[in-house]
Amino acid sequence: MLRAALGAAADRLATTGGFGSTEAVKRAVRAGLGVSIVLASAVADEVAAGHLVALPVADATLVKALRLVVPEALPPTAAAARFAAHAIRGATIGAAHRAPA
């Protein structure tokens, strides 16, 4: 996406694996360490206060890996089981399903 928007200038960008949390990313951007792509809702307060500027990302398909996390030692409640089934087709809750290493 950045390459399409910036062309050859994208080659000069340094990227990082992440800061560990959205709050850390926002602090880094406020400190002038770079730019980031985050959910609009995550920066709504900072944008409203004038601390950050949000620019729309047009015509882009963004993908984020998500994990459904459940406690291993506790059996799922009926509501949790229904949520998992809805969120992830064919999900297995508990020790039988492990996230890839």
Biopython code that builds the backbone (N, CA, C, O; Angstrom):
import numpy as np
from Bio.PDB.StructureBuilder import StructureBuilder

atoms = [
    (1, "MET", "N", (0.824, -1.178, 0.000)),
    (1, "MET", "CA", (0.000, 0.000, 0.000)),
    (1, "MET", "C", (0.871, 1.245, 0.000)),
    (1, "MET", "O", (0.617, 2.177, -0.764)),
    (2, "LEU", "N", (1.909, 1.276, 0.857)),
    (2, "LEU", "CA", (2.793, 2.438, 0.883)),
    (2, "LEU", "C", (3.545, 2.587, -0.432)),
    (2, "LEU", "O", (3.723, 3.698, -0.929)),
    (3, "ARG", "N", (3.984, 1.471, -0.988)),
    (3, "ARG", "CA", (4.706, 1.530, -2.262)),
    (3, "ARG", "C", (3.808, 2.123, -3.348)),
    (3, "ARG", "O", (4.267, 2.937, -4.149)),
    (4, "ALA", "N", (2.548, 1.730, -3.383)),
    (4, "ALA", "CA", (1.635, 2.262, -4.388)),
    (4, "ALA", "C", (1.421, 3.761, -4.201)),
    (4, "ALA", "O", (1.307, 4.500, -5.179)),
    (5, "ALA", "N", (1.369, 4.207, -2.957)),
    (5, "ALA", "CA", (1.126, 5.615, -2.686)),
    (5, "ALA", "C", (2.382, 6.470, -2.843)),
    (5, "ALA", "O", (2.305, 7.610, -3.302)),
    (6, "LEU", "N", (3.535, 5.923, -2.462)),
    (6, "LEU", "CA", (4.758, 6.719, -2.436)),
    (6, "LEU", "C", (5.732, 6.433, -3.577)),
    (6, "LEU", "O", (6.674, 7.195, -3.794)),
    (7, "GLY", "N", (5.512, 5.346, -4.300)),
    (7, "GLY", "CA", (6.415, 4.995, -5.390)),
    (7, "GLY", "C", (7.809, 4.697, -4.864)),
    (7, "GLY", "O", (7.959, 4.052, -3.827)),
    (8, "ALA", "N", (8.827, 5.161, -5.572)),
    (8, "ALA", "CA", (10.220, 4.887, -5.215)),
    (8, "ALA", "C", (10.598, 5.469, -3.856)),
    (8, "ALA", "O", (11.523, 4.974, -3.213)),
    (9, "ALA", "N", (9.898, 6.508, -3.411)),
    (9, "ALA", "CA", (10.199, 7.103, -2.102)),
    (9, "ALA", "C", (9.983, 6.109, -0.968)),
    (9, "ALA", "O", (10.555, 6.269, 0.110)),
    (10, "ALA", "N", (9.166, 5.086, -1.198)),
    (10, "ALA", "CA", (8.917, 4.077, -0.168)),
    (10, "ALA", "C", (10.182, 3.298, 0.169)),
    (10, "ALA", "O", (10.304, 2.769, 1.274)),
    (11, "ASP", "N", (11.132, 3.221, -0.774)),
    (11, "ASP", "CA", (12.386, 2.502, -0.522)),
    (11, "ASP", "C", (13.206, 3.145, 0.594)),
    (11, "ASP", "O", (14.024, 2.476, 1.225)),
    (12, "ARG", "N", (12.994, 4.425, 0.837)),
    (12, "ARG", "CA", (13.766, 5.130, 1.862)),
    (12, "ARG", "C", (13.130, 5.041, 3.246)),
    (12, "ARG", "O", (13.684, 5.559, 4.215)),
    (13, "LEU", "N", (11.981, 4.395, 3.345)),
    (13, "LEU", "CA", (11.300, 4.280, 4.632)),
    (13, "LEU", "C", (11.926, 3.167, 5.463)),
    (13, "LEU", "O", (12.233, 2.089, 4.953)),
    (14, "ALA", "N", (12.107, 3.441, 6.731)),
    (14, "ALA", "CA", (12.534, 2.405, 7.674)),
    (14, "ALA", "C", (11.286, 1.911, 8.391)),
    (14, "ALA", "O", (10.472, 2.710, 8.857)),
    (15, "THR", "N", (11.139, 0.608, 8.479)),
    (15, "THR", "CA", (9.972, 0.055, 9.156)),
    (15, "THR", "C", (10.414, -0.672, 10.413)),
    (15, "THR", "O", (11.558, -1.108, 10.539)),
    (16, "THR", "N", (9.471, -0.790, 11.342)),
    (16, "THR", "CA", (9.745, -1.493, 12.587)),
    (16, "THR", "C", (8.679, -2.557, 12.787)),
    (16, "THR", "O", (7.578, -2.459, 12.246)),
    (17, "GLY", "N", (9.012, -3.558, 13.556)),
    (17, "GLY", "CA", (8.074, -4.635, 13.812)),
    (17, "GLY", "C", (6.923, -4.244, 14.696)),
    (17, "GLY", "O", (5.916, -4.951, 14.730)),
    (18, "GLY", "N", (7.026, -3.161, 15.405)),
    (18, "GLY", "CA", (5.933, -2.722, 16.247)),
    (18, "GLY", "C", (6.416, -2.206, 17.582)),
    (18, "GLY", "O", (7.584, -2.356, 17.943)),
    (19, "PHE", "N", (5.510, -1.602, 18.299)),
    (19, "PHE", "CA", (5.815, -1.017, 19.591)),
    (19, "PHE", "C", (5.147, -1.745, 20.744)),
    (19, "PHE", "O", (5.382, -1.392, 21.900)),
    (20, "GLY", "N", (4.339, -2.728, 20.478)),
    (20, "GLY", "CA", (3.728, -3.501, 21.545)),
    (20, "GLY", "C", (2.308, -3.105, 21.891)),
    (20, "GLY", "O", (1.544, -3.923, 22.402)),
    (21, "SER", "N", (1.943, -1.859, 21.619)),
    (21, "SER", "CA", (0.573, -1.430, 21.907)),
    (21, "SER", "C", (0.253, -0.200, 21.072)),
    (21, "SER", "O", (1.151, 0.506, 20.613)),
    (22, "THR", "N", (-1.033, 0.045, 20.884)),
    (22, "THR", "CA", (-1.457, 1.231, 20.152)),
    (22, "THR", "C", (-1.035, 2.490, 20.884)),
    (22, "THR", "O", (-0.662, 3.476, 20.248)),
    (23, "GLU", "N", (-1.085, 2.477, 22.208)),
    (23, "GLU", "CA", (-0.660, 3.650, 22.981)),
    (23, "GLU", "C", (0.811, 3.970, 22.727)),
    (23, "GLU", "O", (1.178, 5.137, 22.591)),
    (24, "ALA", "N", (1.649, 2.946, 22.663)),
    (24, "ALA", "CA", (3.073, 3.160, 22.390)),
    (24, "ALA", "C", (3.277, 3.714, 20.986)),
    (24, "ALA", "O", (4.134, 4.572, 20.775)),
    (25, "VAL", "N", (2.503, 3.236, 20.036)),
    (25, "VAL", "CA", (2.590, 3.743, 18.667)),
    (25, "VAL", "C", (2.209, 5.218, 18.643)),
    (25, "VAL", "O", (2.900, 6.026, 18.023)),
    (26, "LYS", "N", (1.119, 5.573, 19.310)),
    (26, "LYS", "CA", (0.683, 6.974, 19.325)),
    (26, "LYS", "C", (1.732, 7.867, 19.978)),
    (26, "LYS", "O", (1.979, 8.977, 19.507)),
    (27, "ARG", "N", (2.352, 7.391, 21.060)),
    (27, "ARG", "CA", (3.422, 8.181, 21.699)),
    (27, "ARG", "C", (4.597, 8.383, 20.749)),
    (27, "ARG", "O", (5.171, 9.470, 20.692)),
    (28, "ALA", "N", (4.952, 7.344, 20.009)),
    (28, "ALA", "CA", (6.067, 7.454, 19.061)),
    (28, "ALA", "C", (5.751, 8.454, 17.953)),
    (28, "ALA", "O", (6.609, 9.254, 17.578)),
    (29, "VAL", "N", (4.545, 8.418, 17.434)),
    (29, "VAL", "CA", (4.152, 9.362, 16.391)),
    (29, "VAL", "C", (4.158, 10.784, 16.944)),
    (29, "VAL", "O", (4.661, 11.701, 16.295)),
    (30, "ARG", "N", (3.601, 10.971, 18.138)),
    (30, "ARG", "CA", (3.613, 12.316, 18.753)),
    (30, "ARG", "C", (5.026, 12.822, 18.973)),
    (30, "ARG", "O", (5.272, 14.026, 18.902)),
    (31, "ALA", "N", (5.956, 11.916, 19.240)),
    (31, "ALA", "CA", (7.349, 12.302, 19.468)),
    (31, "ALA", "C", (8.088, 12.565, 18.158)),
    (31, "ALA", "O", (9.256, 12.952, 18.167)),
    (32, "GLY", "N", (7.411, 12.357, 17.042)),
    (32, "GLY", "CA", (8.038, 12.630, 15.754)),
    (32, "GLY", "C", (8.886, 11.503, 15.211)),
    (32, "GLY", "O", (9.706, 11.718, 14.318)),
    (33, "LEU", "N", (8.700, 10.290, 15.742)),
    (33, "LEU", "CA", (9.511, 9.162, 15.299)),
    (33, "LEU", "C", (9.039, 8.535, 13.991)),
    (33, "LEU", "O", (9.740, 7.704, 13.415)),
    (34, "GLY", "N", (7.869, 8.921, 13.525)),
    (34, "GLY", "CA", (7.381, 8.374, 12.268)),
    (34, "GLY", "C", (5.882, 8.495, 12.150)),
    (34, "GLY", "O", (5.248, 9.286, 12.849)),
    (35, "VAL", "N", (5.328, 7.707, 11.263)),
    (35, "VAL", "CA", (3.888, 7.673, 11.025)),
    (35, "VAL", "C", (3.402, 6.254, 11.229)),
    (35, "VAL", "O", (4.204, 5.321, 11.277)),
    (36, "SER", "N", (2.102, 6.084, 11.348)),
    (36, "SER", "CA", (1.551, 4.750, 11.538)),
    (36, "SER", "C", (0.145, 4.696, 10.973)),
    (36, "SER", "O", (-0.496, 5.724, 10.758)),
    (37, "ILE", "N", (-0.317, 3.493, 10.738)),
    (37, "ILE", "CA", (-1.701, 3.256, 10.351)),
    (37, "ILE", "C", (-2.379, 2.584, 11.539)),
    (37, "ILE", "O", (-1.974, 1.500, 11.959)),
    (38, "VAL", "N", (-3.408, 3.229, 12.079)),
    (38, "VAL", "CA", (-4.155, 2.706, 13.223)),
    (38, "VAL", "C", (-5.641, 2.898, 12.966)),
    (38, "VAL", "O", (-6.026, 3.618, 12.045)),
    (39, "LEU", "N", (-6.464, 2.266, 13.765)),
    (39, "LEU", "CA", (-7.906, 2.463, 13.666)),
    (39, "LEU", "C", (-8.260, 3.902, 14.019)),
    (39, "LEU", "O", (-7.693, 4.480, 14.946)),
    (40, "ALA", "N", (-9.204, 4.479, 13.273)),
    (40, "ALA", "CA", (-9.632, 5.850, 13.538)),
    (40, "ALA", "C", (-10.106, 6.018, 14.977)),
    (40, "ALA", "O", (-9.841, 7.044, 15.603)),
    (41, "SER", "N", (-10.800, 5.023, 15.499)),
    (41, "SER", "CA", (-11.309, 5.113, 16.866)),
    (41, "SER", "C", (-10.181, 5.162, 17.895)),
    (41, "SER", "O", (-10.368, 5.693, 18.991)),
    (42, "ALA", "N", (-9.015, 4.616, 17.554)),
    (42, "ALA", "CA", (-7.893, 4.593, 18.493)),
    (42, "ALA", "C", (-7.253, 5.959, 18.669)),
    (42, "ALA", "O", (-6.576, 6.199, 19.668)),
    (43, "VAL", "N", (-7.458, 6.859, 17.711)),
    (43, "VAL", "CA", (-6.829, 8.180, 17.790)),
    (43, "VAL", "C", (-7.849, 9.315, 17.834)),
    (43, "VAL", "O", (-7.482, 10.484, 17.708)),
    (44, "ALA", "N", (-9.115, 8.982, 18.009)),
    (44, "ALA", "CA", (-10.169, 10.002, 17.990)),
    (44, "ALA", "C", (-9.915, 11.097, 19.015)),
    (44, "ALA", "O", (-10.058, 12.276, 18.689)),
    (45, "ASP", "N", (-9.542, 10.745, 20.249)),
    (45, "ASP", "CA", (-9.307, 11.759, 21.283)),
    (45, "ASP", "C", (-8.117, 12.641, 20.949)),
    (45, "ASP", "O", (-8.174, 13.858, 21.122)),
    (46, "GLU", "N", (-7.027, 12.026, 20.467)),
    (46, "GLU", "CA", (-5.823, 12.784, 20.135)),
    (46, "GLU", "C", (-6.063, 13.718, 18.950)),
    (46, "GLU", "O", (-5.545, 14.835, 18.919)),
    (47, "VAL", "N", (-6.847, 13.260, 17.980)),
    (47, "VAL", "CA", (-7.176, 14.096, 16.830)),
    (47, "VAL", "C", (-8.059, 15.263, 17.277)),
    (47, "VAL", "O", (-7.838, 16.406, 16.875)),
    (48, "ALA", "N", (-9.059, 14.968, 18.110)),
    (48, "ALA", "CA", (-9.952, 16.018, 18.605)),
    (48, "ALA", "C", (-9.191, 17.058, 19.409)),
    (48, "ALA", "O", (-9.527, 18.241, 19.364)),
    (49, "ALA", "N", (-8.171, 16.634, 20.144)),
    (49, "ALA", "CA", (-7.371, 17.561, 20.958)),
    (49, "ALA", "C", (-6.301, 18.277, 20.135)),
    (49, "ALA", "O", (-5.648, 19.195, 20.632)),
    (50, "GLY", "N", (-6.120, 17.865, 18.890)),
    (50, "GLY", "CA", (-5.123, 18.502, 18.043)),
    (50, "GLY", "C", (-3.710, 17.975, 18.230)),
    (50, "GLY", "O", (-2.757, 18.578, 17.737)),
    (51, "HIS", "N", (-3.558, 16.850, 18.939)),
    (51, "HIS", "CA", (-2.232, 16.285, 19.172)),
    (51, "HIS", "C", (-1.738, 15.451, 17.996)),
    (51, "HIS", "O", (-0.534, 15.345, 17.767)),
    (52, "LEU", "N", (-2.674, 14.859, 17.249)),
    (52, "LEU", "CA", (-2.335, 14.066, 16.066)),
    (52, "LEU", "C", (-3.252, 14.491, 14.921)),
    (52, "LEU", "O", (-4.326, 15.050, 15.142)),
    (53, "VAL", "N", (-2.815, 14.221, 13.717)),
    (53, "VAL", "CA", (-3.618, 14.482, 12.529)),
    (53, "VAL", "C", (-3.914, 13.133, 11.872)),
    (53, "VAL", "O", (-3.013, 12.320, 11.663)),
    (54, "ALA", "N", (-5.166, 12.912, 11.558)),
    (54, "ALA", "CA", (-5.574, 11.664, 10.916)),
    (54, "ALA", "C", (-5.873, 11.941, 9.448)),
    (54, "ALA", "O", (-6.654, 12.832, 9.116)),
    (55, "LEU", "N", (-5.247, 11.170, 8.587)),
    (55, "LEU", "CA", (-5.493, 11.274, 7.155)),
    (55, "LEU", "C", (-6.207, 10.010, 6.698)),
    (55, "LEU", "O", (-5.807, 8.911, 7.082)),
    (56, "PRO", "N", (-7.241, 10.138, 5.897)),
    (56, "PRO", "CA", (-7.954, 8.939, 5.446)),
    (56, "PRO", "C", (-7.087, 8.117, 4.505)),
    (56, "PRO", "O", (-6.304, 8.662, 3.727)),
    (57, "VAL", "N", (-7.233, 6.812, 4.583)),
    (57, "VAL", "CA", (-6.557, 5.894, 3.672)),
    (57, "VAL", "C", (-7.623, 5.433, 2.693)),
    (57, "VAL", "O", (-8.519, 4.669, 3.054)),
    (58, "ALA", "N", (-7.525, 5.897, 1.456)),
    (58, "ALA", "CA", (-8.549, 5.606, 0.464)),
    (58, "ALA", "C", (-8.162, 4.402, -0.386)),
    (58, "ALA", "O", (-6.981, 4.154, -0.633)),
    (59, "ASP", "N", (-9.156, 3.670, -0.823)),
    (59, "ASP", "CA", (-8.979, 2.571, -1.770)),
    (59, "ASP", "C", (-7.921, 1.565, -1.341)),
    (59, "ASP", "O", (-7.115, 1.118, -2.157)),
    (60, "ALA", "N", (-7.924, 1.213, -0.072)),
    (60, "ALA", "CA", (-6.949, 0.237, 0.423)),
    (60, "ALA", "C", (-7.678, -0.866, 1.178)),
    (60, "ALA", "O", (-8.637, -0.610, 1.906)),
    (61, "THR", "N", (-7.216, -2.076, 0.995)),
    (61, "THR", "CA", (-7.711, -3.196, 1.767)),
    (61, "THR", "C", (-6.661, -3.507, 2.818)),
    (61, "THR", "O", (-5.557, -3.940, 2.488)),
    (62, "LEU", "N", (-6.997, -3.290, 4.073)),
    (62, "LEU", "CA", (-6.065, -3.534, 5.168)),
    (62, "LEU", "C", (-6.453, -4.829, 5.862)),
    (62, "LEU", "O", (-7.636, -5.082, 6.092)),
    (63, "VAL", "N", (-5.469, -5.648, 6.198)),
    (63, "VAL", "CA", (-5.710, -6.930, 6.834)),
    (63, "VAL", "C", (-4.922, -6.980, 8.133)),
    (63, "VAL", "O", (-3.757, -6.584, 8.177)),
    (64, "LYS", "N", (-5.559, -7.465, 9.184)),
    (64, "LYS", "CA", (-4.900, -7.596, 10.471)),
    (64, "LYS", "C", (-5.189, -8.987, 11.016)),
    (64, "LYS", "O", (-6.336, -9.436, 11.029)),
    (65, "ALA", "N", (-4.149, -9.656, 11.460)),
    (65, "ALA", "CA", (-4.332, -10.980, 12.051)),
    (65, "ALA", "C", (-4.897, -10.814, 13.460)),
    (65, "ALA", "O", (-4.358, -10.056, 14.266)),
    (66, "LEU", "N", (-5.959, -11.510, 13.743)),
    (66, "LEU", "CA", (-6.588, -11.463, 15.058)),
    (66, "LEU", "C", (-6.580, -12.855, 15.669)),
    (66, "LEU", "O", (-6.573, -13.858, 14.955)),
    (67, "ARG", "N", (-6.581, -12.908, 16.972)),
    (67, "ARG", "CA", (-6.646, -14.177, 17.690)),
    (67, "ARG", "C", (-7.795, -14.098, 18.696)),
    (67, "ARG", "O", (-7.984, -13.080, 19.362)),
    (68, "LEU", "N", (-8.545, -15.172, 18.795)),
    (68, "LEU", "CA", (-9.533, -15.314, 19.851)),
    (68, "LEU", "C", (-8.808, -16.007, 20.992)),
    (68, "LEU", "O", (-8.338, -17.133, 20.833)),
    (69, "VAL", "N", (-8.712, -15.356, 22.128)),
    (69, "VAL", "CA", (-7.943, -15.879, 23.252)),
    (69, "VAL", "C", (-8.901, -16.278, 24.365)),
    (69, "VAL", "O", (-9.776, -15.509, 24.761)),
    (70, "VAL", "N", (-8.715, -17.504, 24.862)),
    (70, "VAL", "CA", (-9.551, -18.020, 25.940)),
    (70, "VAL", "C", (-8.656, -18.627, 27.011)),
    (70, "VAL", "O", (-7.552, -19.077, 26.706)),
    (71, "PRO", "N", (-9.114, -18.646, 28.262)),
    (71, "PRO", "CA", (-8.302, -19.273, 29.309)),
    (71, "PRO", "C", (-8.246, -20.779, 29.114)),
    (71, "PRO", "O", (-9.266, -21.412, 28.839)),
    (72, "GLU", "N", (-7.060, -21.352, 29.255)),
    (72, "GLU", "CA", (-6.873, -22.782, 29.026)),
    (72, "GLU", "C", (-7.530, -23.628, 30.119)),
    (72, "GLU", "O", (-8.089, -24.686, 29.833)),
    (73, "ALA", "N", (-7.463, -23.167, 31.361)),
    (73, "ALA", "CA", (-7.899, -23.985, 32.494)),
    (73, "ALA", "C", (-9.409, -23.971, 32.705)),
    (73, "ALA", "O", (-9.937, -24.829, 33.412)),
    (74, "LEU", "N", (-10.107, -23.021, 32.110)),
    (74, "LEU", "CA", (-11.540, -22.919, 32.355)),
    (74, "LEU", "C", (-12.333, -23.373, 31.140)),
    (74, "LEU", "O", (-11.984, -23.023, 30.012)),
    (75, "PRO", "N", (-13.390, -24.143, 31.349)),
    (75, "PRO", "CA", (-14.226, -24.508, 30.208)),
    (75, "PRO", "C", (-14.980, -23.268, 29.728)),
    (75, "PRO", "O", (-15.330, -22.407, 30.535)),
    (76, "PRO", "N", (-15.231, -23.171, 28.433)),
    (76, "PRO", "CA", (-15.936, -21.988, 27.930)),
    (76, "PRO", "C", (-17.396, -21.983, 28.377)),
    (76, "PRO", "O", (-18.026, -23.033, 28.504)),
    (77, "THR", "N", (-17.908, -20.806, 28.607)),
    (77, "THR", "CA", (-19.339, -20.688, 28.885)),
    (77, "THR", "C", (-20.082, -20.886, 27.572)),
    (77, "THR", "O", (-19.481, -20.861, 26.498)),
    (78, "ALA", "N", (-21.376, -21.081, 27.666)),
    (78, "ALA", "CA", (-22.176, -21.251, 26.454)),
    (78, "ALA", "C", (-22.083, -20.002, 25.577)),
    (78, "ALA", "O", (-21.994, -20.109, 24.354)),
    (79, "ALA", "N", (-22.105, -18.827, 26.192)),
    (79, "ALA", "CA", (-22.010, -17.582, 25.425)),
    (79, "ALA", "C", (-20.648, -17.473, 24.734)),
    (79, "ALA", "O", (-20.571, -17.072, 23.573)),
    (80, "ALA", "N", (-19.586, -17.828, 25.440)),
    (80, "ALA", "CA", (-18.249, -17.778, 24.840)),
    (80, "ALA", "C", (-18.137, -18.757, 23.684)),
    (80, "ALA", "O", (-17.532, -18.443, 22.659)),
    (81, "ALA", "N", (-18.707, -19.922, 23.837)),
    (81, "ALA", "CA", (-18.672, -20.924, 22.776)),
    (81, "ALA", "C", (-19.431, -20.443, 21.540)),
    (81, "ALA", "O", (-18.969, -20.632, 20.414)),
    (82, "ARG", "N", (-20.592, -19.824, 21.745)),
    (82, "ARG", "CA", (-21.351, -19.288, 20.607)),
    (82, "ARG", "C", (-20.589, -18.164, 19.923)),
    (82, "ARG", "O", (-20.577, -18.076, 18.695)),
    (83, "PHE", "N", (-19.944, -17.292, 20.725)),
    (83, "PHE", "CA", (-19.153, -16.204, 20.154)),
    (83, "PHE", "C", (-18.014, -16.762, 19.303)),
    (83, "PHE", "O", (-17.790, -16.303, 18.184)),
    (84, "ALA", "N", (-17.303, -17.745, 19.831)),
    (84, "ALA", "CA", (-16.188, -18.344, 19.096)),
    (84, "ALA", "C", (-16.674, -18.971, 17.798)),
    (84, "ALA", "O", (-16.042, -18.805, 16.755)),
    (85, "ALA", "N", (-17.777, -19.682, 17.852)),
    (85, "ALA", "CA", (-18.307, -20.318, 16.653)),
    (85, "ALA", "C", (-18.690, -19.277, 15.611)),
    (85, "ALA", "O", (-18.504, -19.483, 14.412)),
    (86, "HIS", "N", (-19.225, -18.163, 16.081)),
    (86, "HIS", "CA", (-19.599, -17.090, 15.165)),
    (86, "HIS", "C", (-18.360, -16.386, 14.612)),
    (86, "HIS", "O", (-18.304, -16.082, 13.421)),
    (87, "ALA", "N", (-17.361, -16.122, 15.470)),
    (87, "ALA", "CA", (-16.171, -15.377, 15.070)),
    (87, "ALA", "C", (-15.242, -16.192, 14.182)),
    (87, "ALA", "O", (-14.651, -15.661, 13.241)),
    (88, "ILE", "N", (-15.114, -17.452, 14.473)),
    (88, "ILE", "CA", (-14.188, -18.309, 13.731)),
    (88, "ILE", "C", (-14.913, -19.595, 13.374)),
    (88, "ILE", "O", (-15.204, -20.410, 14.249)),
    (89, "ARG", "N", (-15.200, -19.775, 12.121)),
    (89, "ARG", "CA", (-15.897, -20.991, 11.692)),
    (89, "ARG", "C", (-15.073, -22.212, 12.049)),
    (89, "ARG", "O", (-13.893, -22.303, 11.712)),
    (90, "GLY", "N", (-15.706, -23.146, 12.730)),
    (90, "GLY", "CA", (-15.036, -24.387, 13.081)),
    (90, "GLY", "C", (-14.009, -24.227, 14.187)),
    (90, "GLY", "O", (-13.112, -25.059, 14.318)),
    (91, "ALA", "N", (-14.123, -23.178, 14.980)),
    (91, "ALA", "CA", (-13.127, -22.941, 16.038)),
    (91, "ALA", "C", (-13.206, -24.030, 17.096)),
    (91, "ALA", "O", (-14.284, -24.533, 17.414)),
    (92, "THR", "N", (-12.068, -24.377, 17.623)),
    (92, "THR", "CA", (-11.985, -25.302, 18.740)),
    (92, "THR", "C", (-11.461, -24.509, 19.919)),
    (92, "THR", "O", (-10.397, -23.897, 19.839)),
    (93, "ILE", "N", (-12.203, -24.519, 21.012)),
    (93, "ILE", "CA", (-11.791, -23.765, 22.197)),
    (93, "ILE", "C", (-11.120, -24.713, 23.169)),
    (93, "ILE", "O", (-11.608, -25.816, 23.414)),
    (94, "GLY", "N", (-9.994, -24.277, 23.724)),
    (94, "GLY", "CA", (-9.326, -25.055, 24.749)),
    (94, "GLY", "C", (-7.967, -25.550, 24.307)),
    (94, "GLY", "O", (-7.386, -25.040, 23.349)),
    (95, "ALA", "N", (-7.465, -26.546, 25.012)),
    (95, "ALA", "CA", (-6.104, -27.028, 24.822)),
    (95, "ALA", "C", (-5.876, -27.637, 23.447)),
    (95, "ALA", "O", (-4.731, -27.717, 23.000)),
    (96, "ALA", "N", (-6.929, -28.069, 22.765)),
    (96, "ALA", "CA", (-6.746, -28.730, 21.473)),
    (96, "ALA", "C", (-6.296, -27.764, 20.384)),
    (96, "ALA", "O", (-5.732, -28.200, 19.381)),
    (97, "HIS", "N", (-6.530, -26.468, 20.553)),
    (97, "HIS", "CA", (-6.174, -25.496, 19.520)),
    (97, "HIS", "C", (-5.088, -24.576, 20.041)),
    (97, "HIS", "O", (-5.271, -23.916, 21.064)),
    (98, "ARG", "N", (-3.982, -24.526, 19.363)),
    (98, "ARG", "CA", (-2.861, -23.666, 19.751)),
    (98, "ARG", "C", (-2.551, -22.701, 18.625)),
    (98, "ARG", "O", (-2.643, -23.053, 17.449)),
    (99, "ALA", "N", (-2.185, -21.484, 18.987)),
    (99, "ALA", "CA", (-1.759, -20.506, 17.996)),
    (99, "ALA", "C", (-0.457, -20.972, 17.371)),
    (99, "ALA", "O", (0.366, -21.586, 18.051)),
    (100, "PRO", "N", (-0.254, -20.694, 16.095)),
    (100, "PRO", "CA", (1.005, -21.079, 15.463)),
    (100, "PRO", "C", (2.182, -20.382, 16.124)),
    (100, "PRO", "O", (2.069, -19.237, 16.561)),
    (101, "ALA", "N", (3.303, -21.070, 16.194)),
    (101, "ALA", "CA", (4.504, -20.497, 16.831)),
    (101, "ALA", "C", (5.145, -19.452, 15.963)),
    (101, "ALA", "O", (6.161, -18.871, 16.344)),
]
sb = StructureBuilder()
sb.init_structure("model")
sb.init_model(0)
sb.init_chain("A")
sb.init_seg("    ")
for serial, (resi, resn, name, xyz) in enumerate(atoms, 1):
    if name == "N":
        sb.init_residue(resn, " ", resi, " ")
    sb.init_atom(name, np.array(xyz, "f"), 0.0, 1.0, " ", f" {name:<3s}", serial, name[0])
structure = sb.get_structure()
